[in-house]
Amino acid sequence: MKKAIAPILIVVVIIGIYALNKHMGKKSSDTTPEPPSKVASKPDPKAPEIPAAPAARLMFEKGILITDGTKPLIVGLTASPEVTDFNNDGKKDLLVGTFNAGAVHLFLNKGTDSKPVFDGSSKILAGEVALKVGSG
């Protein structure tokens, strides 16, 4: 059965090329390219001019180490942080979810938005049980 498909496919391709050439007004034996005199050498005056894009340089600002007390704030390798004013005190707090454990940690900001100070965290509770968020 596979041997019969190849000749049919070749015939379909040949018919398609013939139909395309006929549609474009070319003979199937005409394989010479258009002479350069027939090729448009000037841009279309009605076409909008596209400015060249400037060379972009990606610049990063200096990073800030966020600490929990005096130690770097570390929740785990798969932490997913969210910045929000959790307790409506006007300062941005930090919610951090963990992928593996599914726990959600709350770090309340005791400093300012520009210089946050975090000192310990608490797990978000659902009733009296630590909230666990599934992964996946």
ABEGO torsion letter per residue (X at the ends): XAAAAAAAAAAAAAAAAAAAAAAAGBBAABABBBBAAABBABBBAABBBBBBBBBBBBBBBBBBBBBBEABBBBAEAABBBBBBBAAGAGBBBBBBBBAAAGBBBBBBBABBAABBBBBEBBBBBBEABBBBBBBX
